[in-house]
């Protein structure tokens, strides 16, 4: 049962092969409006961080649309959240649940339920405090997933269950043609010495504060200029602002650079530029910068 005093962790998948944990403290009052607001915020974060070639969907306290219906959900669990990230090639799903049952009971359930199905178990291990079942998909060997169970330190007696699946992409209708909207305002405190590319459109912004007082800004831009021109602009501007370029690359990730401030070790970040998949006449630029909250170089 969800009560106003409970605080939950929403754990989200960011790729088909690994889980990135975003600790989102949620005051769970049972309000559907609260759930919708949380879902919208987290989806914005994921869209900025992962690029626009994927389709994202998040459900709070429910199973996300498209989650494989032949994959078993542990009986009597409290569903915290589930998430889907889908590209033209593959789909990734995560479901986060809690139960009062012990870790070994959870792992035993999945060993029994997956036996004889196309989810072929490759590894199973369990201890008193944690356990994991890993499996591949016999129908598509390049896909598979895992079930991880562990005792929640923040909720005595509860076992956390994380289900991660990678499957082939589902069939979905073609997306409507991309339309560029208005440019958004930069988040308050965004470092003034990291300029927005001239005549670009800011399409998404996010900032996060970590427990160690580090503040991370993410800004996503679109421009009609080519990647090379964008990178040349930032090489010049960063140098003029006193940043040192630590890495300058062009590979399967597109164009990018990593920069640091030798006078302020907490300040640094990265810039990437690549063709925008939804409309190839645009270049997508993602600015990421880390700084101590309240340190210099802010707007």
C-alpha positions in Angstrom: 0.0 0.0 0.0 1.3 3.5 -0.9 1.1 6.1 1.9 2.1 9.7 2.2 5.1 8.9 4.3 6.7 6.5 1.9 9.6 7.4 -0.3 10.4 5.2 -3.3 13.2 4.8 -5.8 12.4 4.9 -9.4 15.0 2.9 -11.4 15.2 3.4 -15.1 16.9 1.7 -18.0 19.0 3.7 -20.4 20.2 1.0 -22.7 19.6 -2.6 -23.7 22.7 -3.8 -21.9 22.9 -1.8 -18.6 20.8 -0.1 -16.0 21.4 3.5 -15.0 19.9 4.3 -11.6 18.3 7.7 -11.3 17.5 8.1 -7.6 14.2 10.1 -7.6 12.8 10.7 -4.1 9.0 10.5 -4.6 6.6 11.5 -1.9 4.1 8.8 -2.7 0.7 10.2 -1.8 -1.2 8.1 -4.3 -2.2 11.0 -6.6 -2.3 10.3 -10.3 -1.4 13.9 -11.0 1.8 13.4 -9.0 2.6 10.3 -10.9 2.0 12.1 -14.2 4.2 15.0 -13.2 7.0 12.6 -12.2 6.7 10.6 -15.4 7.0 13.8 -17.5 10.1 15.1 -15.6 11.9 11.7 -15.9 11.0 11.3 -19.5 12.5 14.8 -20.2 15.7 13.8 -18.5 16.0 10.6 -20.5 15.3 12.3 -23.8 18.1 14.8 -23.2 20.6 12.2 -22.0 19.9 9.5 -24.6 19.3 11.3 -27.8 16.2 11.6 -29.9 16.4 8.4 -32.0 14.6 6.5 -29.3 11.0 6.5 -28.2 10.5 6.7 -24.4 7.6 5.7 -22.3 7.3 5.6 -18.5 4.6 4.3 -16.2 4.5 5.0 -12.5 2.8 2.2 -10.4 1.9 0.3 -13.5 3.3 -1.8 -16.3 4.4 0.3 -19.3 2.7 -0.3 -22.6 4.4 -2.9 -24.7 6.1 -4.8 -21.8 6.3 -8.4 -23.0 3.1 -10.1 -21.8 4.7 -13.5 -21.7 7.2 -12.4 -19.1 6.1 -13.3 -15.6 5.6 -10.6 -12.9 6.2 -11.8 -9.3 3.0 -12.4 -7.4 1.8 -9.9 -4.8 4.3 -7.2 -5.7 4.0 -3.4 -5.5 4.9 -2.0 -8.9 6.9 1.2 -8.4 7.6 2.0 -12.1 8.3 0.6 -15.5 10.0 2.1 -18.5 10.4 1.5 -22.2 13.1 2.8 -24.5 12.6 1.9 -28.2 14.6 2.5 -31.3 14.0 1.2 -34.8 16.3 -1.8 -34.0 15.4 -2.8 -30.4 13.4 -2.1 -27.4 14.5 -2.0 -23.7 12.2 -2.5 -20.7 12.6 -2.1 -17.0 10.1 -2.9 -14.3 10.8 -2.1 -10.6 8.8 -3.9 -7.9 8.9 -4.6 -4.2 7.7 -7.6 -2.2 7.7 -8.8 1.4 9.1 -12.2 0.3 12.8 -13.2 0.7 15.4 -12.9 -2.1 15.7 -16.6 -2.5 11.9 -17.0 -3.0 12.0 -14.4 -5.8 14.9 -16.1 -7.6 13.3 -19.5 -7.2 10.1 -18.2 -8.7 11.8 -16.9 -11.8 13.9 -20.1 -12.2 10.6 -22.1 -12.2 8.6 -19.7 -14.4 11.2 -19.2 -17.1 12.1 -22.9 -17.4 10.8 -24.3 -20.7 10.1 -20.9 -22.2 12.0 -18.9 -24.9 13.6 -17.0 -22.0 16.6 -19.4 -21.6 18.4 -19.0 -18.2 22.1 -18.7 -18.5 23.1 -17.7 -15.0 21.3 -17.9 -11.6 22.9 -17.0 -8.2 21.5 -16.2 -4.8 22.6 -15.1 -1.4 20.7 -14.0 1.7 20.7 -10.4 0.6 20.8 -10.5 -3.2 20.3 -12.7 -6.3 20.2 -12.6 -10.0 18.8 -14.6 -12.9 20.2 -13.8 -16.4 18.7 -15.2 -19.6 18.8 -15.0 -23.4 15.9 -15.1 -25.9 16.0 -18.4 -27.8 13.9 -16.7 -30.6 16.4 -13.9 -30.9 19.8 -14.8 -29.3 21.1 -11.2 -29.4 18.4 -10.2 -26.9 17.7 -11.2 -23.3 17.8 -9.7 -19.9 18.0 -10.2 -16.1 16.0 -10.2 -12.9 17.9 -8.8 -9.9 16.6 -9.0 -6.4 18.1 -7.3 -3.3 17.0 -6.2 0.2 16.1 -2.5 0.3 18.3 -0.7 2.9 15.6 2.1 3.1 12.6 -0.2 3.8 13.4 -3.0 6.3 11.9 -6.3 5.3 11.3 -5.4 1.7 12.9 -7.0 -1.3 13.5 -4.9 -4.4 13.0 -6.6 -7.8 14.4 -5.1 -11.0 13.5 -6.7 -14.3 15.5 -5.7 -17.4 14.6 -6.9 -20.8 15.9 -6.3 -24.3 13.8 -7.3 -27.3 13.3 -6.7 -30.9 11.5 -3.4 -31.7 7.7 -3.7 -31.7 5.7 -2.5 -34.6 4.4 1.0 -34.2 2.9 3.7 -36.5 5.2 6.1 -38.2 5.9 9.2 -36.2 4.4 12.5 -37.5 6.8 14.8 -39.4 9.2 16.7 -37.1 8.3 20.3 -36.5 10.8 22.7 -34.8 9.2 24.7 -32.0 10.3 27.8 -30.1 13.7 28.0 -28.4 13.4 27.4 -24.6 15.0 29.4 -21.8 18.3 28.2 -20.3 18.0 26.9 -16.8 18.8 29.3 -14.0 22.5 29.1 -13.1 23.6 27.7 -16.4 27.3 28.7 -16.7 27.6 31.9 -18.7 31.0 30.9 -20.2 29.4 28.0 -22.1 27.6 29.7 -24.9 24.6 28.4 -26.8 25.4 27.9 -30.5 24.4 31.0 -32.5 21.0 30.8 -34.2 20.3 27.4 -32.7 17.0 26.3 -31.0 17.0 25.0 -27.5 14.6 22.1 -27.5 15.2 20.6 -24.0 16.9 21.5 -20.7 17.5 19.6 -17.5 19.5 20.2 -14.4 20.2 17.8 -11.5 21.8 18.3 -8.1 23.6 15.3 -6.6 24.1 14.6 -2.9 27.7 15.9 -3.0 26.4 19.3 -4.1 27.4 18.8 -7.8 25.1 20.4 -10.2 24.7 18.9 -13.7 23.1 20.8 -16.6 22.0 19.2 -19.9 20.9 21.4 -22.8 19.8 20.0 -26.2 20.1 22.2 -29.3 19.2 22.0 -32.9 21.0 23.9 -35.7 21.1 23.7 -39.5 24.9 24.0 -39.5 27.0 20.9 -40.0 28.7 19.1 -37.1 32.2 20.3 -38.1 31.2 23.9 -37.9 29.6 23.4 -34.5 32.7 21.8 -33.1 35.0 24.5 -34.5 32.8 27.1 -32.8 33.1 25.4 -29.4 36.8 24.8 -29.7 37.3 28.5 -30.1 34.8 29.6 -27.5 36.0 27.2 -24.8 39.6 28.2 -25.3 38.7 31.9 -25.1 36.9 31.2 -21.8 39.8 29.5 -20.2 38.7 25.9 -20.6 41.1 23.1 -21.7 39.9 20.6 -24.2 40.8 17.2 -22.7 39.4 15.0 -25.5 38.4 15.8 -29.1 36.8 12.9 -31.0 34.9 11.8 -34.1 33.6 8.3 -34.1 30.4 6.2 -34.0 29.2 8.7 -31.3 29.4 11.5 -33.8 31.5 14.6 -33.1 32.4 15.5 -29.6 34.8 17.0 -27.1 35.4 16.9 -23.3 36.6 20.0 -21.5 37.8 20.9 -18.1 38.7 24.0 -16.1 42.2 23.7 -14.6 41.4 26.5 -12.1 38.2 24.9 -10.9 38.3 21.1 -10.7 34.5 20.9 -10.2 33.8 22.6 -13.5 33.9 20.7 -16.8 31.7 18.8 -19.3 31.2 17.6 -22.8 29.7 18.7 -26.1 28.5 16.3 -28.8 27.1 17.0 -32.3 25.5 14.5 -34.6 22.8 14.3 -37.4 19.3 14.7 -35.9 17.6 11.4 -36.8 14.0 12.8 -36.9 15.0 15.4 -39.5 18.4 15.1 -41.1 18.6 18.8 -42.1 19.3 19.5 -38.5 22.4 18.8 -36.3 21.6 17.8 -32.7 24.0 19.4 -30.2 24.0 18.2 -26.5 25.8 20.4 -23.9 26.6 18.8 -20.6 28.4 20.7 -17.8 29.1 19.8 -14.2 29.8 22.4 -11.5 29.6 22.8 -7.8 26.2 24.3 -6.8 26.9 28.0 -6.1 30.3 28.1 -7.6 31.3 30.7 -10.1 30.6 31.1 -13.8 26.9 31.0 -13.5 24.2 33.1 -15.1 
